Amino acid sequence: MTYPKELWENTRLEHKAYPIQLFHNRALGIKPGDNMLYLHWHEHFEMIVMREGSAVLHIDSKPYEVAEGELIFVPGGSLHVGYALQAGDIRHDCIVFNPSLFNEWVHDPVHAQLIAPYLEGTLRFPVKPLAHACPEDPQLDGQIRRLLDELTVELDRKQAGYQLLVKTKLYSILTLLARRFDNRQAQGGKTAAASHLAHRERFKQLIKKLETDFQTKISVEEAAKQVNLNPFHFCKLFKKLTGRTFIEYANVCRVNEAQRLLLQTTATITEIAAAVGCDNSNYFTKLYKQYKGHTPSEARKRPI
């Protein structure tokens, strides 16, 4: 479903290389029926943790009551809005992330089978995933809640290497949720997931080339031709599979290789720029900072 452009929220996540961000939201002295989350949609996934108060959230026009301590999982592209259910204060945390955060697992067969269908939208978690009891593992809810709290603390404190811990904890949450609902999906969903995996196979060779051949420049048109698609459908499917546009994915691969060379070799920045397919060192510096948040020269001073 496509929603009106005017309701689209261009949520800019702080770091392109680690597209996840925490937003603390407060509505003080709110009245029942007052808006506590305005009507909008964005391409990112969002986990809403209600910290205080209660509300009714409408996700794709369907209402869900949420109380203190509950988790709401909003799929990417879903229209959502929220209203207070009682007078008082409302506090909720929003953890917003793009599925491209997990691009390095794109070739992992377990990831492709268990996690990718959810990130790509073929399968969906329930909007209130912790409301579904798991008789096989009654401690699962507590495990997920602890991971959410730990993830929030890491995003707040931003200590050295917090990105890695945040990524690990979020991936653990997604894996536990996928494990919980994997055997409960309708057969139609499983069939759709299998069909989508077939699409993924068509892109494997192209993606591997992007991740290993940094000097060869390839246009969108050439890439689309390699997988026998027209450019429009190619771009749409590529972003669904990876969470990034084709150009963004190629840039991330180049920047990640540049980071490796910066930290593991003594090559000059000009030499590294050339090695990853950037003829202009000034452009390379700008590109590197755009994705890593600091310049190549700064990277060698603070390897994290």
C-alpha positions as CSV (number, residue, x, y, z in Angstrom):
1,M,0.0,0.0,0.0
2,T,1.3,3.5,-0.8
3,Y,0.3,6.4,1.5
4,P,0.2,10.1,0.6
5,K,3.5,11.8,0.2
6,E,2.5,14.6,2.5
7,L,2.2,12.1,5.4
8,W,5.7,10.8,4.8
9,E,8.2,11.6,7.5
10,N,11.8,11.9,6.2
11,T,13.3,10.4,9.4
12,R,17.0,11.1,9.0
13,L,19.0,8.6,11.1
14,E,22.2,10.0,12.5
15,H,24.7,7.6,10.9
16,K,24.3,6.0,7.5
17,A,26.6,3.2,8.4
18,Y,24.6,2.3,11.5
19,P,21.0,3.4,10.6
20,I,19.4,3.1,14.1
21,Q,18.4,5.9,16.4
22,L,16.5,6.3,19.7
23,F,13.9,9.1,20.2
24,H,12.5,9.8,23.7
25,N,9.0,11.3,23.5
26,R,7.0,13.0,26.2
27,A,3.5,14.5,26.3
28,L,2.8,16.1,29.7
29,G,-0.6,16.8,31.2
30,I,-2.3,15.2,28.2
31,K,-6.1,14.6,28.1
32,P,-7.9,11.5,26.9
33,G,-8.2,11.6,23.1
34,D,-5.4,14.1,22.7
35,N,-2.9,13.3,19.9
36,M,0.4,11.9,21.3
37,L,1.8,10.6,18.0
38,Y,1.0,12.5,14.8
39,L,-0.2,10.7,11.6
40,H,2.8,9.8,9.5
41,W,4.7,7.0,7.8
42,H,8.4,6.3,6.9
43,E,10.4,3.6,5.3
44,H,12.2,2.6,8.5
45,F,11.0,0.0,11.1
46,E,10.0,1.4,14.5
47,M,9.7,-0.2,17.9
48,I,7.6,1.8,20.3
49,V,8.1,1.1,24.0
50,M,5.5,2.7,26.3
51,R,7.2,3.9,29.4
52,E,4.4,5.7,31.1
53,G,0.7,6.2,30.5
54,S,-1.6,4.4,28.0
55,A,-2.7,5.1,24.4
56,V,-4.4,3.7,21.4
57,L,-2.2,3.5,18.3
58,H,-3.7,3.1,14.9
59,I,-1.3,1.1,12.6
60,D,-2.5,0.9,9.0
61,S,-6.0,2.0,10.3
62,K,-6.2,-0.8,12.8
63,P,-6.4,0.2,16.6
64,Y,-4.1,-1.3,19.2
65,E,-4.3,-0.3,22.9
66,V,-0.9,-0.1,24.5
67,A,-0.2,0.3,28.2
68,E,2.9,1.0,30.3
69,G,5.7,-1.5,29.5
70,E,4.2,-2.8,26.3
71,L,6.0,-3.0,22.9
72,I,4.5,-2.0,19.5
73,F,6.3,-3.1,16.4
74,V,5.6,-0.8,13.4
75,P,6.6,-2.3,10.0
76,G,8.4,-0.1,7.5
77,G,5.9,1.9,5.3
78,S,3.0,1.6,7.8
79,L,0.8,4.6,8.5
80,H,0.6,5.2,12.2
81,V,-0.9,7.7,14.7
82,G,-1.6,7.7,18.5
83,Y,-4.1,9.1,21.0
84,A,-4.0,9.2,24.8
85,L,-6.4,6.9,26.6
86,Q,-6.2,8.7,30.0
87,A,-5.3,12.0,31.5
88,G,-1.8,12.6,32.7
89,D,1.7,12.1,31.3
90,I,2.8,9.9,28.5
91,R,6.3,8.8,27.8
92,H,7.4,6.5,25.1
93,D,10.7,5.5,23.4
94,C,10.9,5.0,19.7
95,I,13.7,2.9,18.4
96,V,13.9,3.5,14.6
97,F,16.0,1.4,12.4
98,N,16.6,0.6,8.7
99,P,17.0,-3.1,7.7
100,S,20.2,-2.1,5.9
101,L,21.8,-2.3,9.4
102,F,22.1,-6.0,8.8
103,N,23.4,-6.0,5.2
104,E,26.5,-8.1,6.1
105,W,24.2,-11.1,6.7
106,V,22.8,-10.9,3.2
107,H,24.6,-14.1,2.1
108,D,23.9,-16.0,5.4
109,P,21.4,-18.8,4.6
110,V,20.0,-18.8,8.2
111,H,19.4,-15.1,8.0
112,A,17.8,-15.4,4.6
113,Q,15.4,-18.1,5.9
114,L,14.6,-16.7,9.4
115,I,15.1,-12.9,9.5
116,A,15.2,-11.6,5.9
117,P,11.5,-12.2,5.2
118,Y,10.5,-9.9,8.1
119,L,13.0,-7.2,7.1
120,E,11.9,-7.3,3.5
121,G,8.2,-7.2,4.3
122,T,7.3,-10.7,3.0
123,L,6.3,-11.7,6.6
124,R,5.3,-9.4,9.4
125,F,5.6,-9.6,13.2
126,P,2.4,-9.0,15.1
127,V,2.1,-5.3,16.0
128,K,2.0,-6.3,19.7
129,P,4.5,-9.2,19.6
130,L,4.8,-9.7,23.4
131,A,1.0,-10.2,23.7
132,H,1.3,-13.6,22.1
133,A,2.3,-16.2,24.8
134,C,5.0,-18.6,24.0
135,P,4.3,-21.9,25.9
136,E,7.6,-23.4,24.6
137,D,9.6,-20.7,26.3
138,P,7.7,-18.7,29.0
139,Q,10.9,-16.7,29.8
140,L,11.1,-15.3,26.2
141,D,9.1,-12.1,27.0
142,G,11.5,-11.2,29.9
143,Q,14.5,-11.9,27.7
144,I,13.2,-9.5,24.9
145,R,12.3,-6.8,27.4
146,R,15.8,-6.9,29.0
147,L,17.4,-6.7,25.6
148,L,15.2,-3.7,24.8
149,D,16.2,-1.9,28.0
150,E,19.9,-2.7,27.4
151,L,19.7,-1.5,23.8
152,T,18.1,1.8,25.0
153,V,20.8,2.4,27.6
154,E,23.5,1.8,25.0
155,L,21.9,4.3,22.6
156,D,21.6,6.8,25.4
157,R,25.2,6.6,26.6
158,K,26.9,6.2,23.3
159,Q,30.1,4.8,24.8
160,A,32.9,3.5,22.6
161,G,31.7,0.7,20.3
162,Y,28.1,1.1,21.4
163,Q,27.0,0.6,17.7
164,L,28.2,-3.0,17.8
165,L,26.4,-3.8,21.0
166,V,23.2,-2.0,19.8
167,K,23.3,-4.0,16.6
168,T,23.9,-7.3,18.4
169,K,21.0,-6.7,20.8
170,L,18.6,-5.6,18.1
171,Y,19.5,-8.7,16.0
172,S,18.9,-10.9,19.1
173,I,15.5,-9.3,19.6
174,L,14.6,-9.9,15.9
175,T,15.9,-13.5,16.1
176,L,13.9,-14.3,19.2
177,L,10.7,-12.8,17.7
178,A,11.3,-14.7,14.5
179,R,11.9,-17.9,16.4
180,R,8.6,-17.3,18.3
181,F,6.5,-16.8,15.2
182,D,8.3,-18.9,12.6
183,N,6.2,-22.0,13.1
184,R,2.9,-20.0,13.3
185,Q,2.9,-18.2,9.9
186,A,0.2,-19.1,7.5
187,Q,1.2,-21.3,4.6
188,G,0.6,-18.5,2.2
189,G,3.2,-16.4,4.0
190,K,5.7,-19.2,3.8
191,T,5.0,-19.6,0.1
192,A,5.5,-15.9,-0.4
193,A,8.8,-16.0,1.6
194,A,10.1,-18.9,-0.5
195,S,9.2,-16.9,-3.7
196,H,11.1,-13.9,-2.4
197,L,14.1,-16.0,-1.6
198,A,14.2,-17.0,-5.2
199,H,14.4,-13.3,-6.1
200,R,17.3,-12.9,-3.6
201,E,19.2,-15.6,-5.4
202,R,19.2,-13.6,-8.6
203,F,20.9,-10.8,-6.9
204,K,23.6,-12.8,-5.1
205,Q,26.3,-12.6,-7.8
206,L,25.7,-8.9,-8.3
207,I,25.9,-8.1,-4.6
208,K,29.1,-10.2,-4.2
209,K,30.6,-8.2,-7.0
210,L,29.8,-4.9,-5.2
211,E,31.3,-6.3,-2.0
212,T,34.6,-7.4,-3.6
213,D,35.2,-5.4,-6.9
214,F,35.5,-1.8,-5.7
215,Q,37.2,-0.3,-8.7
216,T,34.7,-1.4,-11.4
217,K,32.0,1.1,-11.7
218,I,28.6,-0.2,-12.7
219,S,25.5,1.9,-13.6
220,V,22.0,1.1,-12.4
221,E,21.1,0.2,-16.0
222,E,24.0,-2.3,-16.3
223,A,23.1,-3.8,-12.9
224,A,19.5,-4.2,-13.9
225,K,20.5,-5.9,-17.1
226,Q,22.6,-8.5,-15.2
227,V,19.5,-9.7,-13.4
228,N,17.2,-9.4,-16.4
229,L,15.0,-6.6,-15.0
230,N,14.1,-3.1,-16.2
231,P,15.8,-0.3,-14.1
232,F,12.5,0.6,-12.3
233,H,11.7,-2.9,-11.0
234,F,15.4,-3.5,-10.3
235,C,15.7,-0.4,-8.1
236,K,12.5,-1.3,-6.3
237,L,13.5,-4.9,-5.6
238,F,17.1,-4.1,-4.7
239,K,16.0,-1.7,-2.0
240,K,13.5,-4.2,-0.7
241,L,16.2,-6.9,-0.5
242,T,19.0,-4.7,1.1
243,G,17.2,-1.7,2.6
244,R,19.4,0.6,0.5
245,T,19.3,2.0,-3.0
246,F,21.8,0.4,-5.4
247,I,24.1,3.5,-5.3
248,E,24.0,3.6,-1.5
249,Y,24.8,-0.1,-1.2
250,A,27.8,0.4,-3.6
251,N,29.0,3.4,-1.5
252,V,28.7,1.5,1.8
253,C,30.8,-1.4,0.3
254,R,33.5,1.1,-0.8
255,V,33.5,3.0,2.5
256,N,33.8,-0.3,4.5
257,E,36.7,-1.5,2.4
258,A,38.3,2.0,2.8
259,Q,37.9,1.7,6.6
260,R,39.6,-1.7,6.5
261,L,42.5,-0.3,4.5
262,L,42.8,2.7,6.7
263,L,43.1,0.6,9.9
264,Q,45.1,-2.3,8.5
265,T,47.5,-0.8,6.0
266,T,49.9,2.2,5.7
267,A,48.6,3.2,2.3
268,T,47.9,6.9,1.8
269,I,44.4,8.3,1.7
270,T,44.9,9.0,-2.0
271,E,46.0,5.4,-2.6
272,I,43.0,4.1,-0.6
273,A,40.6,6.3,-2.5
274,A,41.9,4.9,-5.8
275,A,41.7,1.4,-4.4
276,V,38.0,1.7,-3.7
277,G,37.1,3.3,-7.0
278,C,37.2,7.0,-6.1
279,D,39.4,9.0,-8.5
280,N,39.0,12.2,-6.6
281,S,40.4,12.2,-3.0
282,N,38.2,15.2,-2.0
283,Y,35.1,13.3,-3.1
284,F,36.3,10.2,-1.3
285,T,36.8,12.2,2.0
286,K,33.3,13.7,1.6
287,L,31.8,10.2,0.9
288,Y,33.6,8.6,3.8
289,K,32.5,11.3,6.3
290,Q,28.9,11.0,5.0
291,Y,28.8,7.3,5.9
292,K,31.2,7.0,8.9
293,G,30.6,10.4,10.6
294,H,34.3,11.4,10.5
295,T,37.0,11.9,7.9
296,P,39.5,9.2,6.7
297,S,42.4,10.9,8.5
298,E,40.4,11.0,11.8
299,A,39.6,7.3,11.4
300,R,43.3,6.5,11.9
301,K,43.3,8.5,15.1
302,R,40.3,6.8,16.5
303,P,39.9,3.3,15.0
304,I,36.4,2.8,16.5
